[in-house]
Amino acid sequence: MQTALADFIRDTPEGREADAILRKCVHCGFCTATCPTYLLLGDENDGPRGRIYLMKQALEGQAITEKTRLHLDRCLTCRACETTCPSGVQYGRLLDIGRKLVEEKTTRPAGQSVRRRVLAEVLPRGWLFAPLLRVGRLVRQFLPPALAEKVPASVPAAGAWPAPRHARKMLVLAGCVQPAISPDINAAAARVLDRIGISLVEARRAGCCGALRFHIGYQEQGLADMRALIDRWWTMIERGQIEAIVMTASGCGAVVKEYGHLLRHDPRYAEKAAKVSALTRDISEVMTAELERLAPLLGKKGGRIAFHPPCTLQHGQALHGVTEKVLARAGFELTPVPDAHLCCGSAGTYSILEPELAGRLKTNKLAALASGEPEQIVTANIGCQAHLQSGTGLPVKHWIVALEERLA
């Protein structure tokens, strides 16, 4: 692709990165075959190739319109196009640059701005989100259906968290919404790892990874969240007290693994961010490395499950089939899931900001997951878990919770 970026961005770090990404695109269109919004809407501008052209025009100084913003807003950032692309176009990174430019050059309607501001202020703050969720559960039956389905009817008990007693220690991210919606996830991970000689610990007041704000138009605030999280972790990292940083939410993992890139121009945090990214492991990577130690502990029959691999796991982190290998080794029967590469529609705050498209994607995904008649659905990201559970009577849980139930 030939480019002629405008003067205002050409010689900036973002401009140079965008230019390099754009020049890799060969217009082949393979990406459209795996883009969920293109498959739903059939509009070229709602596929990666069309959005790339829209961003190219914006970067070259052409007028940025509400239409440009609409089509970029509709993108799930699932990054399935990156998995498909034969040229290695880093679409997700280009989208971050394009969205920032669009936010700067356009004015959103008041309703959109307020909705995004509320999400940016409430969701990353666990101390604020948790009590609001409790109130929502109390009045759930009186809420409009579209809002009520976002509020889980119940919250599973976390159970006991083992004391840190092993020489091997790993650090786990608590996250922002996960402790309130599903506190059993990290606790189950801690118990599983404890059984194989690894202590899992959380850092106090280590909350949001920054992904939420970064991806809804508050990039500077998102970067500030990333720096704050690094600060909370750094003492343990610097002292060599932990061997890895474990992610039980694949959405957080995908972003934390990119801290080194996102903060590469920050003189205070570039080196620290690169270290954090290098230490970060999805829980599936940790369990894969420990399978031989886990195997003797597996006792109960696994049962039939449908695994939903979140986009942030299979596309963002490129961990294809890793969790499935662990589950199969643990004795679960994995039912076939058609179009497993397609997004479920959760995509962080997407299900709130684009409810109509997210609802259609959820319906399609649940039909695919149920087609093999599983006893339960398991996934690897809290957003996908809550989104899918709101549309089915089948139990939907994190796979590490299901795995713990297999232990003798």
Summary of the structure (lengths in Angstrom):
residues: 408
radius of gyration: 21.0
end to end distance: 57.1
largest distance: 64.3
contacts: 1373
relative contact order: 0.10
helix: 55%
strand: 8%
